[in-house]
Amino acid sequence: MDELDDQLRKLFSDDRLDVHSPPVTTETVVRGAARLRRRRAAVTGAFAVAVLVGAGAGLAQLGKGRQDDTVGAYLTTATPTSSTTTPPTSVSTFTSTVIVTTNPPPNSNGGNPDTSGTGTRSDQKSDPPLPPPATPEAQPGRYGSLALGMSEADALATGSLVEPSTPADSENRCKAYATKSVPDSNAVIVSPARGIVRITLASFAKTPKNVGVGSKVADVKTAYANATQSGSNVVVSMNATPAWSYIFESDGSTVTTVFMRLNANDCTAV
C-alpha cells in the first residue's frame, strides 16, 4: 500500500497537472472547468483502477503468504523418517519325496508276511528239502545160468532152455523159449540182434530184496525206493551194463509175475 500511495502522490504532484490558464474569460472558465472535470474523472478512474490492482496484488501476496506459511508449516513440522527398504523375502522352492512304508496286512494264519525279501514267512517253517532221486541198485541182469544180452547160441549151450522155440512176435523176428524152471513158452525171449531181452523168474524165486510172486505191491515199493508205477505193473530200474529193469506184474495189490527185461530191446512182445 505504501508503494501505491507514493505513486499517487507523484501523480498528483506532477506539474503537468497544473493548469496555466490564459486571461480568464467566461468561456475560458467554462472550458477549463470542463477540462478539469474530465481530468479529475480520469484521475479518479485511474486511482480506482490502481486501487483495484493494488488490492488484487495484496490479496495475491496474502494468499501466497498463507500458502507459503502452510507449506512451511508442513515442511517444518514434518518429522523426517528414515527410509527403510525391506529386503525381498527369499523364497526357495524344493521338491521332497517321502517314502512311506506301511505294515502289510497279516496273512491268513495271523502271522506277518516275510519282509526279508527271501519269500519265506517268518512264522512258516520251511519245507524240508526234497530227497535226491534214489540211485538204482547195482545188480547184474542174471538169473541162474542165463543173462540178459546173452546170444541165443550161448543160451542154448547152458541147457536151461527147452526146445523147440516159438515165435515171440508177429514179425517172427524174436524167438520164445520155455525154461526148466518156468514151463511157460514165453519164459525167455531172444532177439537176433540183442540176445536175451527177457527172463521170467520162477514163481518160488525171490529178488535179493526178498520180494516175488505173492508179495504186496506196497512191499515192492518199500523195498525199492526208485520203484515207479506203470499201470498195474511196478518198474524198478537197475544200475548195470547192459541196463535192465525188474517188472512186477500184479492184479492191483499182489504181485503175480516177476521178470527181468533189457531196457533197449527190439521185440514187440516184451
TAMOPE-V784075 format. One record per pair of residues at least 6 apart in sequence whose C-alpha atoms are under 8 Angstrom apart, sorted by sequence separation. I is the first residue (numbers start at 0). J is the second residue. If there is no record, write none. Layout:
# TAMOPE-V784075
I_J / I_J
This chain:
# TAMOPE-V784075
21_27 / 105_111 / 106_112 / 113_119 / 114_120 / 119_125 / 140_146 / 141_147 / 154_160 / 166_172 / 167_173 / 168_174 / 177_183 / 178_184 / 189_195 / 190_196 / 205_211 / 220_226 / 227_233 / 228_234 / 236_242 / 237_243 / 248_254 / 249_255 / 20_27 / 104_111 / 105_112 / 112_119 / 113_120 / 140_147 / 166_173 / 167_174 / 176_183 / 177_184 / 188_195 / 189_196 / 204_211 / 205_212 / 219_226 / 220_227 / 226_233 / 227_234 / 236_243 / 237_244 / 247_254 / 248_255 / 249_256 / 103_111 / 104_112 / 112_120 / 113_121 / 166_174 / 167_175 / 176_184 / 177_185 / 178_186 / 187_195 / 188_196 / 189_197 / 203_211 / 204_212 / 210_218 / 226_234 / 227_235 / 236_244 / 237_245 / 247_255 / 248_256 / 103_112 / 111_120 / 112_121 / 145_154 / 165_174 / 166_175 / 175_184 / 176_185 / 177_186 / 178_187 / 187_196 / 188_197 / 202_211 / 203_212 / 210_219 / 226_235 / 235_244 / 236_245 / 247_256 / 248_257 / 260_269 / 111_121 / 112_122 / 164_174 / 165_175 / 175_185 / 176_186 / 177_187 / 187_197 / 188_198 / 202_212 / 225_235 / 226_236 / 234_244 / 235_245 / 247_257 / 20_31 / 110_121 / 111_122 / 164_175 / 165_176 / 175_186 / 176_187 / 186_197 / 187_198 / 225_236 / 234_245 / 235_246 / 246_257 / 247_258 / 110_122 / 145_157 / 164_176 / 175_187 / 176_188 / 186_198 / 187_199 / 210_222 / 223_235 / 234_246 / 245_257 / 246_258 / 144_157 / 163_176 / 164_177 / 175_188 / 186_199 / 233_246 / 234_247 / 245_258 / 246_259 / 145_159 / 162_176 / 174_188 / 175_189 / 208_222 / 219_233 / 232_246 / 233_247 / 245_259 / 246_260 / 144_159 / 161_176 / 162_177 / 173_188 / 174_189 / 208_223 / 232_247 / 233_248 / 244_259 / 245_260 / 160_176 / 161_177 / 173_189 / 174_190 / 232_248 / 233_249 / 243_259 / 244_260 / 160_177 / 161_178 / 173_190 / 216_233 / 231_248 / 232_249 / 243_260 / 244_261 / 160_178 / 161_179 / 167_185 / 172_190 / 173_191 / 181_199 / 231_249 / 243_261 / 244_262 / 159_178 / 160_179 / 165_184 / 172_191 / 181_200 / 231_250 / 242_261 / 243_262 / 159_179 / 164_184 / 181_201 / 231_251 / 241_261 / 242_262 / 243_263 / 167_188 / 180_201 / 242_263 / 160_187 / 216_249 / 216_251 / 217_252 / 211_247 / 216_252 / 215_252 / 216_253 / 151_189 / 215_253 / 216_254 / 7_46 / 150_189 / 151_190 / 214_253 / 215_254 / 151_191 / 213_253 / 214_254 / 150_191 / 154_195 / 212_253 / 213_254 / 212_254 / 213_255 / 150_193 / 151_194 / 211_254 / 212_255 / 149_193 / 150_194 / 151_195 / 212_256 / 148_193 / 149_194 / 150_195 / 211_256 / 212_257 / 3_49 / 148_194 / 149_195 / 211_257 / 3_50 / 147_194 / 148_195 / 147_195 / 148_196 / 146_195 / 147_196 / 3_53 / 147_197 / 147_198 / 146_198 / 0_53 / 145_198 / 202_256 / 202_257 / 142_198 / 200_256 / 199_256 / 200_257 / 142_200 / 199_257 / 200_258 / 199_258 / 200_259 / 198_258 / 199_259 / 197_258 / 198_259 / 197_259 / 198_260 / 197_260 / 196_260 / 197_261 / 196_261 / 195_261 / 196_264 / 196_266 / 193_264 / 193_265 / 197_269 / 196_269 / 190_264 / 190_265 / 190_266 / 188_269 / 135_225 / 133_224 / 134_225 / 133_225 / 132_225 / 148_241 / 173_266 / 147_241 / 172_266 / 168_266 / 138_237 / 139_238 / 140_239 / 167_266 / 168_267 / 135_235 / 136_236 / 137_237 / 138_238 / 139_239 / 168_268 / 135_236 / 136_237 / 137_238 / 138_239 / 139_240 / 140_241 / 167_268 / 135_237 / 136_238 / 137_239 / 135_238 / 140_243 / 147_259 / 147_260 / 148_261 / 147_261 / 140_259
